[in-house]
Amino acid sequence: MAQQGAQLDRENFCCSICLDLLKDPVTIPCGHSYCMSCINNFWDGEDDKKIYSCPQCRQTFTLRPVLMKNTMFAALVEQLKKTGLQAAAADLCYAGPEDVACDVCTGRKLKAFKSCLVCLASYCENHLQPHYESPTFKKHKLVDPSEKLQENICSHHDEVMKMFCRTDQQCICYLCSVDEHKGHDTVSVAAERTERQRELEVSQLNIQQRIQHRQKDVKLLQQEVEAVSLSADKAVEDSEKIFTELIRLIQKRSSDVKQKIRSQQETEVSRVKELQEKLQQEITELKRKDAELKKLSHTEDHNQFLHNYPSVSQLSEPTDSSSINISPLRYFEDVTAAVSELRDKLQDILKEEWTNISLTVTEVDVLLSQTEPKIRAGFLQYSCEITLDPNTAYIKLLLSEGNRKVERRRQKRWYSYHPDRFTGYDQVLSRESLTGRCYWEVEWSRTAVRIAVAYKNINRQGSSNECLLGYNDKSWALRCDTNSYTFWFNNISTPVSGPRSSRLGVYLDHRAGILSFYSVSETMTLLHRVQTTFTHPLYAGFRLIDDGATIEFCKLK
């Protein structure tokens, strides 16, 4: 353990460039430390590229960092020198299993400081000196230590590969250029490197720009995550408050009903007991009279009998018992029935509104809506099953095929009253609400029909424009005639051109505010597109003007 700690100390206080204890130690922005002279010399060689890097982690800096002496490190190194660590640090100069060894050293080899691309050999700092001092080696190219120098030798001719064949995209030697690569587009490896270096710099610039853009996107998405979380937290808090208010309101109504029942119970019981008391008093009085009459009937003195008879035989007025109905009564059962009816209505409302709430929740989409499909197969992934609501159908409309088809008849049909029913126009709406992305197709026959969508709160009673599909701001309608189409919204018509087809497709992207109508045959042709803002769920709607006209939702799945 002590030996491992010592080894760790040596590595921590040695410069990775000169492999010696740090001299005038400086720490660069990435956190690695070097001798001030070593890192300055290293960066001097990078001045031409205008990009400076860390020799260890390769982190780059666009501006050359300003170096300041690390006084704490310097003091620590001086102290460690006194303990003999400097001598121990010399062991770090020897090559390990993962290091590039000097090719000149004999015995225990030192770590290579540089490799020469001309000599195809690696040298420690001492054996590298001739390359710095002798003019013979002036043109040799020194690089960081590499174990792959032999890869620069041509396997066919044992020559250094100083040329590059652009035709075959590979490095070659000069003999290859006159042999198997004769006539090819060849240049020196230096020229090819220069060309590729320019491309690399352009690629680096593009990458850096993309990194900046992606960092902005990541920051934007993080802001969206925070915004979504805040919005969700607020929605949960507000929803809990609203539901708490609803529960409190229901509890209050429950308490009110209970209080009214108990109050009415007290009133009715008091009335009954009052009448019961009167009757009991009357019974007591009658029993007394009965005893007197019995006594009088046994009187033997005729004169005494006749004298007392008038007073004894006179009876008080009986209590009126006509208000007593002894037939079975329901008492408060009707109250229970009324509360049950309220419960059923609340359940219906909650069921309907829950669908809208659930769809509204799932409609939340932070990312942009998907683009509108281009082919029918793309639309079909959003296909939805839609049926018509009989409670909305005009009295001359007949629904069939599981409420997917509607036909206009001459004779009026008998429908029970319903507040959702259209009373002035031959129209009908779907049972299902439409949000998110939806697609459906319809088959229609005869002339003058309208394919539409509408808000649920469109007027139903009467024959004003507020009830007519396409004639108000609560509905959008495509009128289909024999040879033409017309789009209607808010009582404004827009002529629409396109091929006539008995099948029409309707695409809705509720969140994006897109409503599109397509003519469907062997291909799909866009007839009309609406770009707006939908504030409520939509319902599919039809209007059939002529007797015998039919419209049917097509089965797409």
C-alpha positions as CSV (number, residue, x, y, z in Angstrom):
1,M,0.0,0.0,0.0
2,A,2.8,2.4,0.9
3,Q,4.5,1.6,-2.5
4,Q,1.3,2.4,-4.4
5,G,1.0,5.7,-2.5
6,A,4.5,6.7,-3.4
7,Q,3.9,5.8,-7.0
8,L,0.8,8.0,-7.0
9,D,2.8,10.9,-5.5
10,R,5.4,10.7,-8.3
11,E,2.8,10.8,-11.0
12,N,1.0,13.7,-9.3
13,F,4.0,16.0,-9.1
14,C,5.8,15.2,-12.4
15,C,5.3,17.1,-15.7
16,S,3.9,14.8,-18.4
17,I,6.0,16.7,-21.0
18,C,9.5,16.6,-19.5
19,L,8.7,13.7,-17.2
20,D,10.5,15.5,-14.4
21,L,9.3,17.2,-11.2
22,L,7.4,20.3,-12.0
23,K,9.4,23.5,-12.4
24,D,7.5,26.8,-12.0
25,P,4.3,24.8,-12.0
26,V,1.2,26.3,-13.8
27,T,-2.3,24.9,-14.0
28,I,-4.2,25.3,-17.3
29,P,-8.1,25.7,-17.5
30,C,-8.8,22.0,-17.8
31,G,-7.0,21.3,-14.5
32,H,-3.8,19.7,-15.6
33,S,-0.4,21.1,-14.4
34,Y,2.9,21.5,-16.3
35,C,6.2,23.2,-16.1
36,M,5.7,26.8,-17.4
37,S,8.4,26.4,-20.0
38,C,7.2,23.0,-21.1
39,I,3.6,24.1,-21.8
40,N,4.7,27.4,-23.4
41,N,7.0,25.5,-25.8
42,F,4.2,23.0,-26.6
43,W,1.8,25.8,-27.4
44,D,4.4,27.7,-29.4
45,G,4.1,24.8,-31.9
46,E,0.4,25.3,-32.1
47,D,0.4,29.1,-32.8
48,D,-0.1,28.5,-36.5
49,K,-3.4,26.6,-35.9
50,K,-4.7,29.2,-33.4
51,I,-6.1,26.4,-31.3
52,Y,-4.3,25.3,-28.2
53,S,-4.8,22.0,-26.5
54,C,-3.9,20.1,-23.3
55,P,-1.2,17.4,-24.0
56,Q,-3.1,15.0,-21.7
57,C,-6.8,15.4,-22.2
58,R,-6.7,17.1,-25.6
59,Q,-9.2,19.8,-24.5
60,T,-8.9,22.8,-26.8
61,F,-8.9,26.5,-26.2
62,T,-9.6,29.1,-28.9
63,L,-7.6,31.7,-27.0
64,R,-4.2,30.9,-25.6
65,P,-4.7,30.8,-21.8
66,V,-2.7,33.2,-19.7
67,L,-0.4,31.2,-17.4
68,M,0.1,32.1,-13.8
69,K,2.5,30.3,-11.5
70,N,0.7,27.9,-9.1
71,T,2.4,29.0,-5.8
72,M,0.8,26.2,-3.8
73,F,2.1,23.5,-6.1
74,A,5.5,25.2,-6.3
75,A,5.9,25.2,-2.5
76,L,4.7,21.6,-2.3
77,V,7.2,20.5,-5.0
78,E,10.0,22.2,-3.2
79,Q,9.1,20.5,0.0
80,L,8.9,17.1,-1.7
81,K,12.4,17.7,-3.3
82,K,13.8,17.8,0.2
83,T,12.3,14.4,1.0
84,G,14.1,12.7,-1.9
85,L,11.0,12.3,-4.2
86,Q,13.0,13.9,-7.0
87,A,15.3,10.8,-7.1
88,A,12.3,8.5,-7.0
89,A,10.6,10.5,-9.8
90,A,13.4,9.4,-12.1
91,D,11.8,6.0,-12.2
92,L,8.9,7.5,-14.1
93,C,11.2,8.1,-17.0
94,Y,11.5,4.4,-17.8
95,A,9.0,3.0,-20.3
96,G,6.2,0.9,-18.9
97,P,4.1,-1.8,-20.7
98,E,1.8,0.9,-22.2
99,D,4.5,3.4,-23.1
100,V,6.5,3.9,-26.3
101,A,10.1,2.9,-25.6
102,C,13.2,4.6,-26.9
103,D,14.6,2.5,-29.8
104,V,18.2,3.5,-29.0
105,C,18.3,2.8,-25.3
106,T,19.9,-0.5,-24.3
107,G,19.1,-2.4,-21.1
108,R,16.1,-0.8,-19.4
109,K,14.6,1.6,-22.0
110,L,13.5,5.1,-21.2
111,K,10.2,6.5,-22.4
112,A,10.2,8.0,-25.9
113,F,9.9,11.7,-26.0
114,K,9.4,12.0,-29.8
115,S,9.1,9.8,-32.8
116,C,10.8,10.7,-36.2
117,L,8.8,10.0,-39.3
118,V,11.9,10.0,-41.4
119,C,14.0,7.7,-39.2
120,L,10.9,5.7,-38.3
121,A,12.2,5.4,-34.8
122,S,11.3,6.8,-31.3
123,Y,13.8,8.6,-29.1
124,C,14.0,9.5,-25.4
125,E,14.9,13.0,-24.6
126,N,18.6,12.3,-24.4
127,H,18.8,10.3,-27.7
128,L,16.7,12.9,-29.4
129,Q,19.3,15.7,-28.9
130,P,21.1,15.0,-32.3
131,H,17.9,15.8,-34.1
132,Y,18.0,19.2,-32.5
133,E,21.7,19.9,-32.8
134,S,22.8,18.3,-36.0
135,P,22.0,19.9,-39.4
136,T,21.6,16.4,-40.8
137,F,18.3,15.9,-39.0
138,K,17.0,19.5,-39.6
139,K,14.4,18.3,-42.1
140,H,13.2,15.3,-40.1
141,K,9.6,15.4,-38.9
142,L,9.2,14.9,-35.2
143,V,5.8,13.9,-33.8
144,D,4.5,12.6,-30.4
145,P,5.7,9.1,-29.5
146,S,3.9,6.5,-31.7
147,E,3.9,2.8,-31.9
148,K,2.6,2.8,-35.4
149,L,5.7,4.0,-37.2
150,Q,6.0,0.8,-39.2
151,E,2.6,1.4,-40.7
152,N,4.4,4.2,-42.7
153,I,6.4,1.5,-44.6
154,C,5.2,0.1,-47.9
155,S,4.6,-3.6,-47.4
156,H,5.5,-4.2,-51.1
157,H,8.7,-2.2,-51.5
158,D,9.8,-1.5,-47.8
159,E,10.0,2.2,-48.6
160,V,8.6,5.1,-46.6
161,M,5.1,6.0,-48.0
162,K,5.5,9.6,-48.9
163,M,2.8,9.8,-51.5
164,F,-1.0,9.6,-51.6
165,C,-3.0,8.0,-54.4
166,R,-6.2,10.0,-54.7
167,T,-7.6,7.5,-57.2
168,D,-7.4,4.6,-54.7
169,Q,-7.5,6.8,-51.5
170,Q,-4.4,5.3,-49.9
171,C,-0.8,6.1,-49.0
172,I,1.9,4.7,-51.3
173,C,5.7,4.9,-51.8
174,Y,7.4,6.4,-54.8
175,L,7.9,3.0,-56.4
176,C,4.1,2.3,-56.1
177,S,3.5,5.5,-58.1
178,V,5.4,4.1,-61.1
179,D,4.2,0.6,-60.6
180,E,0.6,-0.5,-59.8
181,H,-0.5,3.1,-59.3
182,K,1.0,4.4,-62.5
183,G,-1.3,7.0,-64.2
184,H,-3.2,7.5,-61.0
185,D,-3.8,11.0,-59.5
186,T,-1.0,11.1,-56.9
187,V,0.3,13.8,-54.6
188,S,2.6,14.0,-51.7
189,V,1.2,13.0,-48.3
190,A,2.0,16.5,-47.1
191,A,-0.1,18.1,-49.9
192,E,-2.9,15.7,-49.2
193,R,-2.6,16.4,-45.5
194,T,-2.9,20.1,-46.2
195,E,-6.0,19.6,-48.3
196,R,-7.5,17.3,-45.7
197,Q,-6.5,19.7,-43.0
198,R,-8.5,22.5,-44.6
199,E,-11.5,20.1,-44.9
200,L,-10.9,19.1,-41.3
201,E,-11.0,22.7,-40.1
202,V,-14.2,23.3,-42.0
203,S,-15.7,20.2,-40.5
204,Q,-14.5,21.3,-37.1
205,L,-16.1,24.7,-37.6
206,N,-19.3,23.0,-38.7
207,I,-19.2,20.7,-35.7
208,Q,-18.5,23.6,-33.3
209,Q,-21.4,25.5,-34.8
210,R,-23.7,22.5,-34.5
211,I,-22.5,22.0,-30.9
212,Q,-23.5,25.6,-30.2
213,H,-26.8,25.1,-31.8
214,R,-27.4,21.9,-30.0
215,Q,-26.4,23.5,-26.7
216,K,-29.0,26.2,-27.4
217,D,-31.5,23.5,-28.2
218,V,-30.7,21.6,-25.0
219,K,-31.0,24.8,-23.0
220,L,-34.3,25.6,-24.7
221,L,-35.5,22.0,-24.0
222,Q,-34.4,22.3,-20.4
223,Q,-36.4,25.5,-20.1
224,E,-39.4,23.7,-21.6
225,V,-38.9,20.9,-19.1
226,E,-39.0,23.4,-16.2
227,A,-42.0,25.2,-17.8
228,V,-43.9,21.9,-18.3
229,S,-43.1,20.9,-14.7
230,L,-44.3,24.2,-13.3
231,S,-47.4,24.1,-15.4
232,A,-48.1,20.5,-14.4
233,D,-47.6,21.3,-10.7
234,K,-49.9,24.3,-11.0
235,A,-52.5,22.2,-12.9
236,V,-52.4,19.5,-10.2
237,E,-52.7,22.1,-7.4
238,D,-55.6,24.0,-9.2
239,S,-57.3,20.7,-10.0
240,E,-57.1,19.6,-6.4
241,K,-58.6,22.9,-5.3
242,I,-61.4,22.6,-7.8
243,F,-62.2,19.0,-6.9
244,T,-62.0,19.9,-3.3
245,E,-64.6,22.7,-3.9
246,L,-66.8,20.2,-5.8
247,I,-66.5,17.7,-2.9
248,R,-67.3,20.5,-0.4
249,L,-70.2,21.6,-2.5
250,I,-71.6,18.0,-2.7
251,Q,-71.1,17.6,1.0
252,K,-72.9,20.9,1.7
253,R,-75.8,19.8,-0.5
254,S,-75.8,16.4,1.2
255,S,-76.0,18.2,4.6
256,D,-78.7,20.5,3.3
257,V,-80.8,17.5,2.1
258,K,-80.3,15.7,5.4
259,Q,-81.3,18.8,7.3
260,K,-84.4,19.3,5.1
261,I,-85.4,15.7,5.5
262,R,-85.0,15.9,9.3
263,S,-86.9,19.1,9.5
264,Q,-89.7,17.7,7.4
265,Q,-89.6,14.5,9.5
266,E,-90.0,16.6,12.7
267,T,-92.9,18.6,11.2
268,E,-94.8,15.5,10.0
269,V,-94.2,13.5,13.2
270,S,-95.4,16.5,15.3
271,R,-98.6,16.7,13.2
272,V,-99.2,13.0,13.6
273,K,-98.6,13.1,17.3
274,E,-100.9,16.1,17.7
275,L,-103.7,14.3,15.9
276,Q,-102.8,11.1,17.8
277,E,-103.2,13.0,21.1
278,K,-106.6,14.5,20.1
279,L,-107.8,11.0,19.1
280,Q,-106.6,9.6,22.4
281,Q,-108.4,12.3,24.3
282,E,-111.5,11.6,22.3
283,I,-111.2,7.9,23.1
284,T,-111.0,8.7,26.8
285,E,-114.0,10.9,26.6
286,L,-116.0,8.3,24.7
287,K,-115.1,5.6,27.2
288,R,-116.4,7.9,30.0
289,K,-119.6,8.5,28.1
290,D,-120.0,4.8,27.4
291,A,-119.7,4.1,31.2
292,E,-122.3,6.8,32.0
293,L,-124.7,5.4,29.4
294,K,-124.2,1.9,30.6
295,K,-125.0,3.1,34.2
296,L,-128.0,5.0,33.0
297,S,-129.3,2.0,31.1
298,H,-129.5,0.1,34.4
299,T,-131.4,2.8,36.2
300,E,-134.8,1.4,37.3
301,D,-136.4,4.7,38.1
302,H,-138.1,5.8,34.9
303,N,-138.3,9.4,36.0
304,Q,-134.6,9.6,36.9
305,F,-133.7,7.9,33.6
306,L,-135.6,10.5,31.6
307,H,-134.2,13.3,33.6
308,N,-130.5,12.4,33.1
309,Y,-130.7,11.1,29.6
310,P,-130.4,14.4,27.7
311,S,-127.1,15.4,29.4
312,V,-125.6,11.9,29.3
313,S,-126.5,11.1,25.7
314,Q,-125.1,14.4,24.4
315,L,-121.7,13.7,22.6
316,S,-118.9,16.2,21.7
317,E,-118.0,16.8,18.0
318,P,-115.7,14.0,16.8
319,T,-112.2,14.8,15.6
320,D,-112.0,15.1,11.8
321,S,-110.2,12.0,10.6
322,S,-110.6,12.6,6.9
323,S,-107.0,13.7,6.7
324,I,-105.8,10.3,7.9
325,N,-104.9,8.2,4.9
326,I,-104.0,4.7,6.0
327,S,-103.1,3.6,2.5
328,P,-99.4,2.8,2.0
329,L,-97.3,5.9,1.7
330,R,-93.9,6.5,0.0
331,Y,-92.9,9.2,2.5
332,F,-89.3,10.1,1.7
333,E,-88.6,7.6,-1.0
334,D,-89.2,10.3,-3.7
335,V,-86.3,12.2,-2.1
336,T,-84.1,9.2,-2.6
337,A,-85.2,8.9,-6.2
338,A,-84.5,12.6,-6.8
339,V,-81.0,12.3,-5.3
340,S,-80.4,9.2,-7.4
341,E,-81.4,11.1,-10.5
342,L,-78.9,13.8,-9.5
343,R,-76.2,11.2,-9.1
344,D,-76.9,9.7,-12.5
345,K,-76.8,13.1,-14.1
346,L,-73.5,13.9,-12.4
347,Q,-72.1,10.6,-13.5
348,D,-73.1,11.3,-17.1
349,I,-71.5,14.8,-16.9
350,L,-68.4,13.5,-15.3
351,K,-68.1,10.7,-17.9
352,E,-68.5,13.1,-20.8
353,E,-66.3,15.8,-19.3
354,W,-63.7,13.2,-18.3
355,T,-63.3,12.3,-21.9
356,N,-62.6,15.9,-22.8
357,I,-60.3,16.4,-19.8
358,S,-58.4,13.2,-20.7
359,L,-58.0,14.2,-24.3
360,T,-57.0,17.7,-23.3
361,V,-54.3,16.3,-21.0
362,T,-52.9,13.9,-23.7
363,E,-53.0,16.7,-26.2
364,V,-50.3,18.5,-24.3
365,D,-47.2,18.3,-26.6
366,V,-44.1,20.3,-25.9
367,L,-42.5,19.5,-29.3
368,L,-43.9,20.9,-32.5
369,S,-46.8,19.1,-34.1
370,Q,-45.9,16.6,-36.8
371,T,-46.2,17.8,-40.4
372,E,-49.3,16.9,-42.3
373,P,-49.0,13.5,-44.1
374,K,-48.4,13.5,-47.8
375,I,-49.9,10.1,-48.8
376,R,-53.0,8.2,-47.7
377,A,-51.1,5.7,-45.7
378,G,-49.7,8.5,-43.6
379,F,-53.3,9.8,-42.9
380,L,-54.6,6.3,-42.1
381,Q,-52.3,6.1,-39.0
382,Y,-54.6,8.8,-37.5
383,S,-57.9,7.2,-38.6
384,C,-60.6,7.2,-35.9
385,E,-64.0,5.4,-35.5
386,I,-66.8,8.0,-35.5
387,T,-70.5,7.4,-35.1
388,L,-73.5,9.8,-35.3
389,D,-75.5,10.9,-32.2
390,P,-79.2,10.1,-32.6
391,N,-80.0,12.8,-30.1
392,T,-78.8,15.5,-32.5
393,A,-80.5,14.1,-35.7
394,Y,-83.1,16.3,-37.4
395,I,-86.6,14.7,-37.6
396,K,-86.2,13.8,-41.4
397,L,-82.9,12.0,-40.9
398,L,-82.6,8.2,-40.6
399,L,-79.5,6.7,-39.0
400,S,-78.4,3.2,-39.8
401,E,-75.3,0.9,-40.1
402,G,-74.6,1.3,-36.4
403,N,-75.2,5.0,-36.6
404,R,-72.4,5.4,-39.2
405,K,-74.8,6.2,-42.0
406,V,-77.5,8.9,-42.4
407,E,-80.2,9.3,-45.0
408,R,-82.7,12.1,-45.6
409,R,-86.3,10.9,-45.9
410,R,-89.4,12.8,-47.1
411,Q,-91.4,11.7,-44.2
412,K,-90.8,13.0,-40.7
413,R,-89.6,10.5,-38.1
414,W,-90.8,10.4,-34.5
415,Y,-88.0,11.3,-32.2
416,S,-88.4,12.1,-28.5
417,Y,-87.5,15.6,-27.4
418,H,-83.9,16.3,-26.7
419,P,-82.1,19.6,-26.1
420,D,-79.2,18.6,-28.4
421,R,-81.5,18.0,-31.4
422,F,-81.4,20.2,-34.5
423,T,-85.0,21.5,-35.0
424,G,-84.6,23.8,-38.0
425,Y,-82.1,22.2,-40.3
426,D,-81.5,18.7,-41.5
427,Q,-78.2,18.2,-39.7
428,V,-76.6,15.7,-37.3
429,L,-73.4,15.7,-35.2
430,S,-71.1,12.9,-34.1
431,R,-71.2,11.3,-30.7
432,E,-67.4,11.4,-30.3
433,S,-65.5,14.6,-29.6
434,L,-62.4,15.1,-31.8
435,T,-59.1,16.4,-30.5
436,G,-55.4,15.7,-31.2
437,R,-54.7,14.4,-34.7
438,C,-57.7,12.6,-36.4
439,Y,-58.5,11.4,-39.9
440,W,-61.8,10.1,-41.3
441,E,-63.4,9.5,-44.7
442,V,-67.0,9.7,-45.8
443,E,-69.0,8.5,-48.8
444,W,-71.8,10.8,-50.0
445,S,-74.4,10.6,-52.8
446,R,-76.8,13.1,-54.5
447,T,-76.1,16.8,-54.4
448,A,-76.0,19.6,-51.9
449,V,-74.5,18.0,-48.8
450,R,-72.2,19.6,-46.2
451,I,-69.3,17.8,-44.5
452,A,-68.4,19.8,-41.4
453,V,-66.9,20.0,-37.9
454,A,-68.5,22.1,-35.1
455,Y,-68.2,23.0,-31.5
456,K,-70.6,21.3,-29.1
457,N,-72.2,24.6,-28.1
458,I,-73.5,25.4,-31.6
459,N,-77.1,26.4,-31.4
460,R,-79.6,23.6,-32.2
461,Q,-83.1,25.3,-31.8
462,G,-84.6,27.2,-34.7
463,S,-83.5,28.1,-38.2
464,S,-81.1,31.0,-37.7
465,N,-77.6,31.2,-39.0
466,E,-76.3,30.4,-35.5
467,C,-77.6,26.8,-36.1
468,L,-76.5,26.3,-39.7
469,L,-73.2,24.5,-40.3
470,G,-70.7,26.9,-41.8
471,Y,-72.8,30.0,-41.2
472,N,-71.3,31.0,-37.8
473,D,-68.0,31.0,-36.0
474,K,-68.6,27.7,-34.3
475,S,-68.5,25.5,-37.4
476,W,-66.5,24.9,-40.6
477,A,-68.2,23.2,-43.6
478,L,-67.4,22.0,-47.1
479,R,-70.5,22.1,-49.4
480,C,-70.4,19.4,-52.1
481,D,-72.5,19.9,-55.2
482,T,-72.6,18.1,-58.6
483,N,-69.8,20.0,-60.2
484,S,-68.3,22.2,-57.5
485,Y,-67.1,22.6,-53.9
486,T,-67.6,25.6,-51.6
487,F,-66.1,26.1,-48.2
488,W,-68.2,28.0,-45.6
489,F,-67.2,29.6,-42.3
490,N,-68.9,32.4,-40.4
491,N,-71.4,32.9,-43.3
492,I,-68.5,33.6,-45.7
493,S,-68.1,31.3,-48.8
494,T,-64.9,30.4,-50.5
495,P,-64.9,28.7,-53.9
496,V,-62.9,25.4,-53.9
497,S,-61.4,23.8,-57.0
498,G,-60.6,20.1,-57.3
499,P,-61.7,16.7,-58.7
500,R,-65.2,15.6,-57.8
501,S,-65.2,12.4,-55.8
502,S,-67.9,10.5,-53.9
503,R,-65.3,9.9,-51.2
504,L,-63.9,12.8,-49.1
505,G,-61.1,12.7,-46.5
506,V,-61.0,15.0,-43.5
507,Y,-57.8,15.6,-41.5
508,L,-57.8,17.4,-38.2
509,D,-54.7,18.5,-36.2
510,H,-56.6,20.2,-33.3
511,R,-53.5,21.5,-31.5
512,A,-51.9,22.9,-34.6
513,G,-55.2,24.4,-35.7
514,I,-55.2,22.5,-39.1
515,L,-58.4,21.3,-40.8
516,S,-58.0,19.8,-44.3
517,F,-60.4,18.4,-46.8
518,Y,-59.3,15.9,-49.5
519,S,-60.8,14.4,-52.6
520,V,-60.0,10.7,-52.3
521,S,-59.8,8.3,-55.3
522,E,-56.7,6.5,-56.5
523,T,-54.8,9.5,-55.2
524,M,-55.5,12.2,-52.6
525,T,-56.0,15.8,-53.7
526,L,-56.1,18.7,-51.3
527,L,-59.3,20.6,-51.7
528,H,-59.1,23.2,-48.9
529,R,-57.0,23.7,-45.8
530,V,-57.9,25.9,-42.7
531,Q,-55.3,27.3,-40.4
532,T,-56.8,28.6,-37.2
533,T,-57.0,28.2,-33.4
534,F,-59.5,25.7,-32.0
535,T,-60.6,26.5,-28.5
536,H,-62.8,23.5,-27.8
537,P,-63.1,19.8,-28.9
538,L,-64.8,19.5,-32.3
539,Y,-67.6,17.2,-33.5
540,A,-68.0,15.9,-37.0
541,G,-71.2,17.1,-38.7
542,F,-73.4,16.5,-41.8
543,R,-76.1,18.4,-43.5
544,L,-78.3,16.6,-46.1
545,I,-80.5,19.0,-48.1
546,D,-82.2,16.7,-50.8
547,D,-84.5,13.8,-50.1
548,G,-82.6,10.5,-50.7
549,A,-79.2,12.0,-50.0
550,T,-76.9,9.8,-47.9
551,I,-73.6,10.2,-46.1
552,E,-71.6,7.4,-44.4
553,F,-68.5,7.2,-42.3
554,C,-66.1,4.8,-44.1
555,K,-64.4,1.9,-42.2
556,L,-60.7,2.5,-42.4
557,K,-59.3,-0.1,-40.0
